[in-house]
Amino acid sequence: MTVQRLLYQSLLWRGIYLVSLLLLNVLVSRLYGAAGSGWIFYLSSIYALFILLCSFSLETAMGYYLANKRIPAPQLFFISLVWVLIAGLLTWWLAGSYFQQLNQQLEPGKFVKVSIAFVAGNLLITFFTALFYAEKKVALPNIVLAAINLLLIAFGGWLYKKGAAENLLQFIDVYFFSFLAAGILLALMFIIRKENRKETFLPSPSMLRVLFRYSFLAFIANTISFILFRVDYFFVDRFCDDTALGNYIQVSKLTQLFFVIPGILASAVFPLTAGGQREEVNRNLPVLSRMIILLFGTGCILLAIAGKWLFPAVFGQSFNMMYLPFLLMIPGILAICLIYPVTSYYAGKNRIKENIKGSLLATALLIAGDLVLVPLYGINGAALVCSLSYMLYGAYMVARFSQEYGVRLSDFFIIRKTDLYLILKLLNKRWT
């Protein structure tokens, strides 16, 4: 499968999932307002860090070795299930004690159950989405995830009309358990479609060694990236009130939605690079970055024009503090969108250290800046520092790639007439 064909399929099916995720985000904001949705998203962010630590970035290594066919799928399936079981037991222990301080609305026993469902479900989704993508099968996981989101939206919309407080608590249960349902469904679909049922599920010691060796570097890179993209939540939570926190997290989630499609493109680059098609990817990277700048620069301009009234109209009147932080975030949004194909390229070449260096520089700037500006300027200071940190990360990665491969810096930024044609060609599926 060519880069162009895989990019088209990724954009189409992941885009459908993205739309469902955006609608679900709007629904949660409408149901609970800035303060209530802020708690849900903040709790999800804390657990996202825990999920990252539990996963040890095995999904990156599994995708890499499945793409280059060095480790068979049944062994990776077995490793995934064992790892999720261990993580579920660890969550059961921690949610019953240490994590209870994060609980604001649920009974202690119910909080443990939703915690296990959220962690185990997200790990399953992470592992098996990576495995499907490594096999260049992008439609199925996104269809499953989008369908579950649409069911949640229908259920939440029905509760929204009823409006009782107990119904809103009921939605929280269903929301967190939906991740476990999606994860189990993806795992079953992945293993059922395998033709060779007699192949052993037990991995050899040598397989485990190479898997964990790759995972270790990916884990460092992903942990630093998580800190870069989420540590500002903790500073805002420390120095601002619940309403400001809810507004800032919504800006951050909107920012991360901008990263989804570049992430889709990067997910197409990774298996092709890992599978050996590096020259083709290398030729397309600057073009891909220019397409991203053209598309998302346009989106940012439109939101900059309409956001002042659009954000409260969509998310609710309690989200009237979003506009200025979003404006401050625009340069950082474009910088991160630009480098997604580059970071995925280095990961596919087993050179994750390049990504680690860039994210470390940005994270150091982010933490230092937040310590100074968030106590003084609140969420506006957090947004400014975040944007500057993203720009530093982007500058480092583009400069590194340009220096190494002799690509002009202008090739990443200067829009050409042919770029619009390429976008239309992609959307019309006229790739050769």
Secondary structure, DSSP 4 states (H G I P E B T S, - for coil): --HHHHHHHHHHHHHHHHHHHHHHHHHHHHHHHHHHHHHHHHHHHHHHHHHHHHHTTHHHHHHHHHHTTSS-HHHHHHHHHHHHHHHHHHHHHHHTTGGGGG-SSS-HHHHHHHHHHHHHHHHHHHHHHHHHHHTT--HHHHHHHHHHHHHHHHHHHHHHHH--HHHHHHHHHHHHHHHHHHHHHHHHHHHHT-S-TTS--PPPHHHHHHHHHHHHHHHHHHHHHHHHHHHHHHHHHHHS-HHHHHHHHHHHHHHHHHHHHHHHHHHHHHHHHHTT-HHHHHHHHHHHHHHHHHHHHHHHHHHHHHHHHHHHHHH-GGGTT-HHHHHHHHHHHHHHHHHHHHHHHHHHTT-HHHHHHHHHHHHHHHHHHHHHHHHHHHHHHHHHHHHHHHHHHHHHHHHHHHHHHT--THHHH---HHHHHHHHHHHTT---
